[in-house]
Amino acid sequence: MSKKIKLGDYNRLRIVKKVDFGLYLDGGDEGEILLPSRYVPEDAGIGDELDVFIYLDQEERLIATTETPLAKVGDFAYLEVKWVNEYGA
């Protein structure tokens, strides 16, 4: 049975590979998903499962984080605008 990734939400994923810049997690049909090293728990090892938030980076790649987001898909949140450009805020 393959696991369906919930983009913009938390997922429990298994660590499958360790690299210099982080860990790769088993994303099922989506392939391996990077958890950058700055978000890796100290005691994490191959085969462990982690609760991670999945989002798309600027290049539309799936990325994992252990940080808590300000809002998830479908949520409303009060956020401060940092800058405005021709594309929006």
C-alpha distance (Angstrom), angle and dihedral (degrees) to the residues before:
residue distance angle dihedral
M1 . . .
S2 3.80 . .
K3 3.77 123.0 .
K4 3.82 120.5 -122.1
I5 3.81 113.5 -139.0
K6 3.82 116.8 -133.1
L7 3.81 105.3 -142.4
G8 3.80 113.1 -147.3
D9 3.80 91.9 19.2
Y10 3.79 142.5 76.1
N11 3.80 120.8 -76.1
R12 3.81 131.6 -178.4
L13 3.81 105.4 -131.5
R14 3.81 133.7 175.9
I15 3.81 121.8 -123.0
V16 3.81 109.4 -119.2
K17 3.80 105.1 166.9
K18 3.81 140.1 19.1
V19 3.83 119.8 -147.4
D20 3.82 134.2 171.5
F21 3.81 92.1 -96.9
G22 3.82 99.2 44.4
L23 3.78 142.3 -65.6
Y24 3.77 133.4 -51.4
L25 3.79 116.8 -134.7
D26 3.80 127.6 -156.8
G27 3.81 105.2 -102.8
G28 3.81 95.2 178.1
D29 3.81 110.4 -142.6
E30 3.83 89.8 4.8
G31 3.81 92.1 61.3
E32 3.78 124.7 -135.0
I33 3.82 117.8 -12.1
L34 3.80 121.4 -153.9
L35 3.79 121.8 -124.2
P36 3.84 102.4 -167.4
S37 3.81 115.2 -130.1
R38 3.82 94.5 -111.4
Y39 3.84 88.3 66.4
V40 3.83 98.2 43.3
P41 3.83 114.9 114.0
E42 3.82 112.0 -125.1
D43 3.81 94.5 -120.6
A44 3.84 96.7 46.4
G45 3.80 116.9 127.1
I46 3.80 141.1 172.5
G47 3.81 110.1 -69.3
D48 3.81 94.8 22.9
E49 3.80 119.0 124.0
L50 3.80 121.2 -131.0
D51 3.79 132.4 -167.8
V52 3.80 103.6 -128.6
F53 3.80 137.1 169.6
I54 3.83 113.0 -124.6
Y55 3.81 122.3 -146.6
L56 3.82 140.0 155.1
D57 3.80 118.3 -103.3
Q58 3.82 124.5 -144.1
E59 3.80 90.3 -80.5
E60 3.83 91.2 50.0
R61 3.82 94.3 -109.2
L62 3.79 119.6 143.8
I63 3.82 109.9 -107.4
A64 3.81 130.3 -179.0
T65 3.79 128.6 -143.2
T66 3.79 134.9 -179.4
E67 3.82 90.3 -151.1
T68 3.79 119.3 106.2
P69 3.83 111.4 -112.9
L70 3.80 122.1 -133.3
A71 3.82 88.1 -124.3
K72 3.80 139.2 1.2
V73 3.80 128.7 -142.3
G74 3.80 107.8 -65.7
D75 3.83 94.1 19.6
F76 3.78 127.2 115.4
A77 3.80 119.4 -137.8
Y78 3.79 136.6 175.0
L79 3.81 106.0 -122.9
E80 3.80 132.9 175.1
V81 3.82 118.4 -120.5
K82 3.84 109.9 -124.9
W83 3.81 98.0 -174.1
V84 3.80 142.6 -11.7
N85 3.81 126.5 -138.9
E86 3.82 137.6 165.9
Y87 3.83 90.2 -76.0
G88 3.79 96.7 52.8
A89 3.78 139.9 -91.7
